[in-house]
Amino acid sequence: MSLQQGPVKLKIEEKLVAELNLDHIEVLNESSNHNVPAGSESHFKVVLVADNFQDKPLIARHRLVNKILADELASSIHALSIHAYTQTEWKTRHGDVPMSPPCLGGSLGGT
């Protein structure tokens, strides 16, 4: 698995972080699981934890994410799997597992 992030994955992360007050975000490029050329960025799964989802049914959460990523869904993203939780739902599902903050940069060769 490559640690390098492509431009579509980065754009998804940037847009979701900018629009939602996220406690946790994971953006996984699942394109390699599909019949697409190597290096493709067309199939993604997002895991999001935010209080923005409180009192919103699942369909409203998906619509919110789809609206934020409308341009990418109209052009580069073929499939998007959305897993959107409130903090309470996340803890119920996964316990008190500490979540890492979203990382939007940095380098592997720090000093």
C-alpha positions as a Python dict, from the first residue, in 0.01 Angstrom:
ca = {
    (1, 'M'): (0, 0, 0),
    (2, 'S'): (139, 338, -104),
    (3, 'L'): (164, 625, 144),
    (4, 'Q'): (145, 878, -138),
    (5, 'Q'): (-184, 1061, -167),
    (6, 'G'): (-327, 1157, -501),
    (7, 'P'): (-487, 1491, -584),
    (8, 'V'): (-846, 1360, -570),
    (9, 'K'): (-798, 1207, -224),
    (10, 'L'): (-640, 1529, -98),
    (11, 'K'): (-924, 1738, -243),
    (12, 'I'): (-1182, 1517, -70),
    (13, 'E'): (-1002, 1559, 264),
    (14, 'E'): (-962, 1936, 220),
    (15, 'K'): (-1328, 1992, 135),
    (16, 'L'): (-1468, 1775, 413),
    (17, 'V'): (-1237, 1925, 677),
    (18, 'A'): (-1325, 2278, 562),
    (19, 'E'): (-1703, 2220, 567),
    (20, 'L'): (-1753, 1989, 865),
    (21, 'N'): (-1631, 2022, 1223),
    (22, 'L'): (-1476, 1675, 1219),
    (23, 'D'): (-1348, 1482, 1517),
    (24, 'H'): (-1213, 1212, 1284),
    (25, 'I'): (-1170, 1158, 911),
    (26, 'E'): (-1045, 869, 702),
    (27, 'V'): (-1041, 885, 324),
    (28, 'L'): (-951, 552, 166),
    (29, 'N'): (-884, 511, -204),
    (30, 'E'): (-1039, 173, -284),
    (31, 'S'): (-986, 199, -659),
    (32, 'S'): (-733, -85, -659),
    (33, 'N'): (-1018, -320, -557),
    (34, 'H'): (-1192, -250, -886),
    (35, 'N'): (-1125, -306, -1254),
    (36, 'V'): (-954, 28, -1317),
    (37, 'P'): (-602, 124, -1429),
    (38, 'A'): (-328, 125, -1165),
    (39, 'G'): (-303, 456, -982),
    (40, 'S'): (-670, 543, -1038),
    (41, 'E'): (-862, 764, -798),
    (42, 'S'): (-1221, 675, -873),
    (43, 'H'): (-1354, 467, -581),
    (44, 'F'): (-1339, 603, -225),
    (45, 'K'): (-1463, 528, 124),
    (46, 'V'): (-1490, 807, 380),
    (47, 'V'): (-1529, 755, 754),
    (48, 'L'): (-1639, 1072, 929),
    (49, 'V'): (-1710, 1151, 1294),
    (50, 'A'): (-1873, 1486, 1364),
    (51, 'D'): (-2137, 1636, 1583),
    (52, 'N'): (-2273, 1796, 1261),
    (53, 'F'): (-2449, 1462, 1212),
    (54, 'Q'): (-2640, 1484, 1543),
    (55, 'D'): (-3018, 1454, 1491),
    (56, 'K'): (-2969, 1390, 1117),
    (57, 'P'): (-3091, 1064, 966),
    (58, 'L'): (-2843, 864, 760),
    (59, 'I'): (-2983, 990, 427),
    (60, 'A'): (-2938, 1355, 538),
    (61, 'R'): (-2576, 1284, 637),
    (62, 'H'): (-2507, 1128, 298),
    (63, 'R'): (-2674, 1417, 117),
    (64, 'L'): (-2460, 1665, 311),
    (65, 'V'): (-2137, 1484, 215),
    (66, 'N'): (-2255, 1443, -146),
    (67, 'K'): (-2329, 1818, -165),
    (68, 'I'): (-1982, 1905, -35),
    (69, 'L'): (-1821, 1673, -292),
    (70, 'A'): (-2062, 1752, -579),
    (71, 'D'): (-1790, 1865, -821),
    (72, 'E'): (-1578, 1555, -761),
    (73, 'L'): (-1880, 1324, -788),
    (74, 'A'): (-1968, 1486, -1122),
    (75, 'S'): (-1618, 1442, -1260),
    (76, 'S'): (-1357, 1216, -1101),
    (77, 'I'): (-1531, 1002, -837),
    (78, 'H'): (-1716, 698, -971),
    (79, 'A'): (-1815, 551, -631),
    (80, 'L'): (-1822, 691, -278),
    (81, 'S'): (-1897, 486, 33),
    (82, 'I'): (-1994, 713, 324),
    (83, 'H'): (-1976, 613, 690),
    (84, 'A'): (-2090, 914, 896),
    (85, 'Y'): (-2114, 897, 1275),
    (86, 'T'): (-2170, 1125, 1570),
    (87, 'Q'): (-1912, 1104, 1849),
    (88, 'T'): (-2157, 899, 2059),
    (89, 'E'): (-2227, 655, 1775),
    (90, 'W'): (-1855, 614, 1712),
    (91, 'K'): (-1787, 538, 2079),
    (92, 'T'): (-2077, 291, 2092),
    (93, 'R'): (-1937, 111, 1787),
    (94, 'H'): (-1565, 129, 1861),
    (95, 'G'): (-1537, 206, 2234),
    (96, 'D'): (-1301, 466, 2369),
    (97, 'V'): (-1042, 414, 2099),
    (98, 'P'): (-841, 735, 2072),
    (99, 'M'): (-879, 889, 1730),
    (100, 'S'): (-594, 1054, 1548),
    (101, 'P'): (-650, 1410, 1427),
    (102, 'P'): (-678, 1465, 1052),
    (103, 'C'): (-342, 1521, 884),
    (104, 'L'): (-329, 1729, 569),
    (105, 'G'): (41, 1748, 509),
    (106, 'G'): (384, 1703, 650),
    (107, 'S'): (667, 1484, 536),
    (108, 'L'): (804, 1144, 621),
    (109, 'G'): (1162, 1266, 648),
    (110, 'G'): (1130, 1508, 941),
    (111, 'T'): (1426, 1635, 1137),
}
